[in-house]
Amino acid sequence: MTEIRWGILATGGIAHAFTRDLLTAGLQPAAVGSRRLESAQAFADEYGIPRAYGSYEQLVADPDIDIVYVASPHSHHHEHAILALEAGKHVLIEKAVTLDAAEAIAIRDAAQARGLLAMEAMWTRYLPHMRRIHELIDEGVIGEVRTVIADHTQKITSDPDHRLNALELGGGALLDLGIYPVSFAVDILGPATEVRARGRLGETGADTENAIALTHASGAVSSLAVSSRSAGPNVAHVIGTEARIDIDRVWYTPTSFRVTSPDGTVIEEYTSEVEGRGMQFQALYAEALIRAGRTDSDLLPFDESIAIMRTLDDIRGQLGVAYPDRTAGEH
Ligand SMILES: NC(=O)c1ccc[n+]([C@@H]2O[C@H](COP(=O)([O-])OP(=O)(O)OC[C@H]3O[C@@H](n4cnc5c(N)ncnc54)[C@H](OP(=O)(O)O)[C@@H]3O)[C@@H](O)[C@H]2O)c1
């Protein structure tokens, strides 16, 4: 397989950002699908994409695409990922990978049954500064990692109709923003073994602020703050017995960090030089997996995405957030 051809499913905000980054990296968006043909055509015209479809069904049926990037709201990821897998396409699925763990398990099983790649588009994992942080931890530079602290706090909108506040679209700060620090804590410390969460719900019943405390298998702990109504520092810290890593704002995008020993000596300063928004690294990684005939990511195995969804289900139950047709935290 020479060039891998991407199908873009949906034409919302993140579909634009991702397509720009595909082009930045010289990758090939080959087709786009939308619920409305005019929207698909306008998107295709903007980025020079050869084929535009007025339904997702037509998109996934295109024989000349290899992988579908699912960029619909998380309430629809399960349906759209299964649609693409059943059409024989690999899938890169926006975060949160689904609404809950049960839906994520169904996607994993559908992908495995067909020998196709399923990967959550948690792009932060694939960024160069995150890979360097892993090297430093693996080399023992910061000693035993005992604590992770991170916030994802943005002042977005209180509009009840916006996806973020609409429960029927999986609205809430947790699945949109909270997944970043939860996924990061799991990336550094392993799956959560104990989950404690307190939060605040907005006018629609979707959560707007969360304070999350996790214990991880090694006994290490993480402390995470999430808000969709107020902008905080958006920094993260990985704290070990021999040194700490302070990741600058905005920690989940390409950024800089410092490694500092307990006496204040700076051991390493890292600066990111990344073109575009940084979403291309996950796409390049997915392409490498497909070329190698692999169906799962080493950096975020699908079972880890499922474990993260279980943790989010637990948090949602503790917050009392219930999506239509589901009880709080049901999974
Ligand atoms: N990685 C990141 O940095 C990042 C940032 C923001 C969002 N996201 C994730 O990306 C996903 C989409 O977010 P977004 O901000 O792009 O949302 P958005 O701007 O609202 O776009 C969502 C798109 O999904 C499609 N869609 C299908 N069914 C829909 C329905 N029932 N209601 C509304 N839209 C529907 C629509 O495309 P058509 O009209 O073309 O069919 C719509 O434009 C979410 O899961 C979100 O968590 C990721």
The ligand as a MOL file (V3000), in Angstrom:
LIG
                    3D

  0  0  0     0  0            999 V3000
M  V30 BEGIN CTAB
M  V30 COUNTS 48 52 0 0 0
M  V30 BEGIN ATOM
M  V30 1 N -9.0390 16.2420 19.4090 0
M  V30 2 C -9.4480 17.4430 19.7430 0
M  V30 3 O -8.6690 18.3550 19.9910 0
M  V30 4 C -10.9220 17.7150 19.7640 0
M  V30 5 C -11.3870 19.0380 19.8390 0
M  V30 6 C -12.7580 19.2570 19.7680 0
M  V30 7 C -13.6320 18.1820 19.6690 0
M  V30 8 N -13.1470 16.9170 19.6330 0 CHG=1
M  V30 9 C -14.0560 15.7550 19.5440 0
M  V30 10 O -14.5250 15.6730 18.2060 0
M  V30 11 C -15.8950 15.2930 18.1730 0
M  V30 12 C -16.6590 16.3490 17.3900 0
M  V30 13 O -16.4870 17.6060 18.0240 0
M  V30 14 P -16.6310 18.9980 17.2330 0
M  V30 15 O -16.1740 20.0410 18.1750 0
M  V30 16 O -16.0080 18.8870 15.9050 0 CHG=-1
M  V30 17 O -18.2210 19.0650 17.0960 0
M  V30 18 P -19.0710 19.9020 16.0680 0
M  V30 19 O -18.3300 21.0960 15.5900 0
M  V30 20 O -20.4010 20.0640 16.6850 0
M  V30 21 O -19.1880 18.9060 14.8150 0
M  V30 22 C -19.7550 17.6440 14.9400 0
M  V30 23 C -20.1660 17.1480 13.5640 0
M  V30 24 O -20.7250 15.8540 13.7080 0
M  V30 25 C -21.6800 15.6250 12.7280 0
M  V30 26 N -22.8970 15.0790 13.3590 0
M  V30 27 C -23.4090 13.8440 13.1440 0
M  V30 28 N -24.5190 13.6590 13.8560 0
M  V30 29 C -24.7460 14.7870 14.5460 0
M  V30 30 C -25.7500 15.1950 15.4380 0
M  V30 31 N -26.7870 14.4000 15.7760 0
M  V30 32 N -25.6690 16.4240 15.9750 0
M  V30 33 C -24.6490 17.2390 15.6600 0
M  V30 34 N -23.6560 16.9020 14.8120 0
M  V30 35 C -23.7110 15.6830 14.2430 0
M  V30 36 C -21.9410 16.9480 12.0130 0
M  V30 37 O -21.2790 16.8760 10.7600 0
M  V30 38 P -22.1140 16.8560 9.3960 0
M  V30 39 O -23.1280 17.9570 9.5190 0
M  V30 40 O -21.0850 17.1130 8.3730 0
M  V30 41 O -22.7590 15.5170 9.2400 0
M  V30 42 C -21.2410 17.9760 12.8890 0
M  V30 43 O -20.7150 19.0300 12.1460 0
M  V30 44 C -16.3290 15.1400 19.6300 0
M  V30 45 O -16.2880 13.7810 19.9950 0
M  V30 46 C -15.2910 15.9220 20.4220 0
M  V30 47 O -15.0270 15.4160 21.7160 0
M  V30 48 C -11.8100 16.6710 19.6580 0
M  V30 END ATOM
M  V30 BEGIN BOND
M  V30 1 1 1 2
M  V30 2 2 2 3
M  V30 3 1 2 4
M  V30 4 1 4 5
M  V30 5 2 4 48
M  V30 6 2 5 6
M  V30 7 1 6 7
M  V30 8 2 7 8
M  V30 9 1 8 9
M  V30 10 1 8 48
M  V30 11 1 9 10
M  V30 12 1 9 46
M  V30 13 1 10 11
M  V30 14 1 11 12
M  V30 15 1 11 44
M  V30 16 1 12 13
M  V30 17 1 13 14
M  V30 18 2 14 15
M  V30 19 1 14 16
M  V30 20 1 14 17
M  V30 21 1 17 18
M  V30 22 2 18 19
M  V30 23 1 18 20
M  V30 24 1 18 21
M  V30 25 1 21 22
M  V30 26 1 22 23
M  V30 27 1 23 24
M  V30 28 1 23 42
M  V30 29 1 24 25
M  V30 30 1 25 26
M  V30 31 1 25 36
M  V30 32 1 26 27
M  V30 33 1 26 35
M  V30 34 2 27 28
M  V30 35 1 28 29
M  V30 36 1 29 30
M  V30 37 2 29 35
M  V30 38 1 30 31
M  V30 39 2 30 32
M  V30 40 1 32 33
M  V30 41 2 33 34
M  V30 42 1 34 35
M  V30 43 1 36 37
M  V30 44 1 36 42
M  V30 45 1 37 38
M  V30 46 2 38 39
M  V30 47 1 38 40
M  V30 48 1 38 41
M  V30 49 1 42 43
M  V30 50 1 44 45
M  V30 51 1 44 46
M  V30 52 1 46 47
M  V30 END BOND
M  V30 END CTAB
M  END
